[in-house]
């Protein structure tokens, strides 16, 4: 379960950011997770809830938005959903698509006081 490791990294960043902006509490955290990371939102939320106890983010709502994996054809430049078509372009049918989105985990925003 890699969600625990991800939750630890998120918490580390949230604590640093809250100190930088003088937040006493963090109430909401929105995460964007690429579908190729295979993050289970419920597992990430549960892990975060456990490890954030007694921190500035103790009662924060963690919102996880899954982002679709997108590939781009090296031949015709079409962007298409990678999980549906893989490395073969649905337009020109040539092999060689490159994944351009869907591998990242980012903190979109924090809300706090």
C-alpha positions, 0 to 999 in steps of 0.5 A: 500500500503506497498510499501511506508513503504518499500521505506522509509526503503530502503531510510533510508539504502541508506542514511546511506550507502552513508554516510558510503562510502562518496557518494555525489549521488546515481545513481542506487539501485538494490532491490531483492523482494521475491514474497511472499511480493507481492511487486508491482515494479511500486508502489515501484519505484513511492513511492521511487521517491517521498520520495527520493526528495532532498536526495542523492538518488533523481535521482537514478534508482530503479531496482526491481528484483522479487525472486521466492518463494522456498520451500524445502521438509522435507522428500526428500530435493527437492527444488521447486517453492512454488507458484506452489506446495504449501506445497506438494512436487512435487517429493515424494508427501508428505506434509510439505514443508518449505519456504526457499526463497521468503519472503525477501527484500534486497538491492543487490547493490548501485551505486554512486559517 
